[in-house]
Amino acid sequence: MKNVMLTATEARAKAQNDVIIFTEIRNIEDEILTAISAGYYKAEVTDTTMTLSVTYSNVWQGVVDDRAKYIQMNHIVSYFTDLGYSVERRINSSTSNTFKWIISW
């Protein structure tokens, strides 16, 4: 008998919201390329879906429990570390309630 229910793997994949991950990665890549062309060795990224969101920041800091957002952010970190970049998240001092990605190479 074939299962009608999604497997746990399929459910996780759907919950990750691929569009947010795709857009976040592309925005970070754009900032990296801009920094490279200026001769820098790091990019500070503050203008993305995740970095503008208080909720994502709260999930990162452990204030809010949202497994989907946690997995999405980990996907971003893994994507860039797999390419050899160093990835950090820091509180954005301009807002104090959101974060910024610090990508260095």
C-alpha positions in Angstrom: 0.0 0.0 0.0 1.4 3.4 -1.0 1.5 6.1 1.7 -0.6 9.2 1.1 1.0 11.1 4.0 4.2 13.1 3.3 7.4 11.6 4.7 9.2 13.5 7.3 11.8 14.5 4.7 9.2 15.8 2.3 7.5 17.7 5.1 10.7 19.4 6.1 11.5 20.3 2.5 8.1 21.9 2.0 8.3 23.7 5.4 11.7 25.4 4.5 10.0 27.7 2.0 12.4 27.4 -0.9 11.6 30.9 -2.2 12.9 32.6 0.9 16.0 30.5 0.9 16.6 31.1 -2.8 16.1 34.9 -2.4 18.3 35.1 0.7 21.1 33.3 -1.0 20.9 35.4 -4.1 20.9 38.7 -2.1 23.9 37.6 -0.1 25.7 36.5 -3.3 25.0 39.9 -4.8 26.5 41.6 -1.7 29.6 39.3 -1.9 30.2 40.2 -5.5 29.8 43.9 -4.8 32.3 43.6 -1.9 34.8 41.7 -4.1 34.6 44.3 -6.9 35.4 46.9 -4.3 38.5 44.9 -3.0 37.0 43.9 0.3 37.3 40.5 2.1 34.0 40.6 3.8 30.4 41.6 3.2 27.9 42.8 5.8 24.4 42.0 4.6 21.5 43.8 6.3 18.8 44.2 3.6 17.2 40.8 3.2 14.1 39.0 4.3 15.9 37.3 7.2 18.0 40.3 8.3 15.1 42.7 8.3 12.9 40.4 10.4 12.7 40.6 14.2 11.3 37.1 14.2 14.3 35.6 12.4 16.5 37.5 14.9 14.6 36.1 17.8 14.8 32.6 16.5 18.5 32.9 16.0 18.9 34.2 19.6 16.7 31.4 21.0 14.0 33.8 22.2 11.4 32.3 19.8 11.0 28.7 18.8 10.3 28.4 15.1 11.8 25.3 13.6 11.1 26.3 10.0 13.0 29.6 10.3 15.8 27.9 12.3 16.2 25.3 9.5 16.1 28.1 6.8 18.9 30.0 8.5 21.0 26.9 8.9 20.5 26.2 5.2 22.0 29.6 4.4 24.9 29.0 6.8 25.6 25.6 5.3 25.3 26.8 1.7 28.0 29.5 2.2 30.3 27.5 4.5 30.2 24.6 2.0 31.6 27.2 -0.6 34.4 28.0 1.9 33.1 31.3 3.3 33.0 32.2 6.9 29.5 33.1 8.1 28.5 34.9 11.2 25.4 36.6 12.5 25.6 39.7 14.6 23.1 42.0 16.1 22.5 44.9 13.7 23.4 47.9 15.9 21.3 50.2 13.7 18.1 48.4 14.8 19.2 46.4 17.9 16.4 43.9 17.2 17.5 42.4 13.9 20.7 40.8 12.8 23.2 41.1 9.9 25.0 38.4 8.0 28.8 38.8 8.1 30.3 36.8 5.2 34.1 36.7 4.9 36.7 35.0 2.6 
